[in-house]
């Protein structure tokens, strides 16, 4: 079950497909070479598959007339037996003797008995032939078994490296394939980031008219680092800069520089800058620069390839003159892990924050993406912007597209306000899960749970107003939820507002206990949010009576998961846990008290929600006010008097 404000889930994928493909190909190549060696060895063994006998056994076969021909090659003699059906040879393998019948050939090692061979064969009807061993044959055999597979492996590996964009010798990159003469994007295509556009507009003017700045000694910044959460438009802004400046645009990802072979990344950096110098003025954009720009730390072990690539990038950024009008743009979600040498002035001179858009920015982004979509007169982008606090530009673009799909689905010729609000829900909490049918008892529990959240909001003046209540399950796991929309954009929250939010989180669990005398697992998400809020109030916001203004946590990833880390001892951390438990208990008791006092209102709205499944914020407030008015009439009946 979900409560109040809907939040966006950021994702970040991190895959290097080229490296994976290269590793797979190299593994296959090694396996093929290994199989070739086994095959060659097997062929040699097959060629020498004659059974070897001892010299004493050889003497016995000569004396009994079984040998018809002997071919002498060095100290090894090949024997052919005279009988048509061959002879039977017995060989001992371990403790077992094996018989080989009908054998017509065998070999014998004559080391130390070469001179006795002639005496042994003298007077016998045995043909003797001497063969001089070929040194060339031995060499060719060695080449065939060792050198040839190695040569094939090197040739094949070189072909693979060339397909990856770098030969085994030259390690060439593919900078030319990443250049765009015209990105097709301008600043008009980017909305909601006015401050970032203003910072980059000066760079565009410098690229257009460098003499205007150089007359008074101004220099073009060598680099600008775009930082912000995923989906806020960092890549789009970089393309817009190139589109406005009408200069070539080199766009690469940081992971494309790093390979498993040391020196490949550095070679690619050199070629990239060589090509950029040829096409100056131009813009080089490196997305996800943290893949190569991570802080060099010898304590945890280094990555030679990545560090060499970073060193080459630092050298190249120092090595070109800014008067050549080459601008380096980079984007990252994790600026805190970048190497300080990369961030110093003279390399990345500017840091441009591309943050989540505010109310005005969200409205502008919606309008930009809606230009390509047919919309009707009911659409109010400000209402949608109010309902999407905290989302990114990519989420808003997705919502417009989902609204257009819904309009087609329902047979409308244009997108309506209803389509947009439904699209907001689809993006943030998923589609309606119509195949999940709740039992009558579960529908009642979910209904009271959600009305408990909403009723707390209506009773507390510091809470945000309710936009919608539903008990229809959603694909992202919610069995029901309350959608709350603020009346205006807020950047600060007071302690009373946070306390109201805390009570609202626990209103669903309180309603379950009051009505059914039992609780369910449906409040897991509410409890998680309430616990996080309590901990933040104590450790970050200084809103605890016990700890006062003491900061106990620091935030690590500002633009990703915003994870925090405790900055106190174990004893203090235990005290924080106890304080969190105390605040949660007080908030829960307040929620139960508020709902108990308004049990009649809770029952009336819950019964209506069970019947309708979904009610709007206006319907909810009408039910709330009517129920309050009925209760007041019952407790304070009118009395007529006669004069």
Secondary structure, DSSP 8 states (H G I E B T S, - for coil): -B-SS-----------HHHHHHHHHHHHHHHHHHHHHHHHHHHHHHHT-SEEE-HHHHHHHHHTT-EEEEEEETTEEEEEE-STT-EEEEEEETTEEEEEEEE-EEEEE-TT-HHHHHHHHTTSS-EEEE----HHHHHHHHIIIIIHHHHHHHHHHHHHHHHTT--TTT----GGGGEES-----GGG--S-HHHHHHHHHHHHHHH-HHHHHTTT----SEEEEE-STTSSHHHHHHHHHHHHT-EEEEEEGGGT--SSTTHHHHHHHHHHHHHHHT-SEEEEEESTHHHHB---STT---HHHHHHHHHHHHHHHHS-GGG-EEEEEEES-GGGB-HHHHSTTTS-EEEE-----HHHHHHHHHHHHTTS-B-TT--HHHHHHHTTT--HHHHHHHHHHHHHHHHHTT-SSB-HHHHHHHHHHHHH--B-TT----HHHHHHHHHHHHHHHHHHHH-TTS--EEEEE---BTTS-S-EEEE--SS--S---HHHHHHHHHHHTHHHHHHHHHHSS--GGGHHHHHHHHHHHHHHHHTS--BTTTBT---EEES-TTTT--EEE-S-HHHHHHHHHHHHHHHHHHHHHHHHHHHHTHHHHHHHHHHHHHHSEEEHHHHHHHHHHHHHHHHHHHS-------
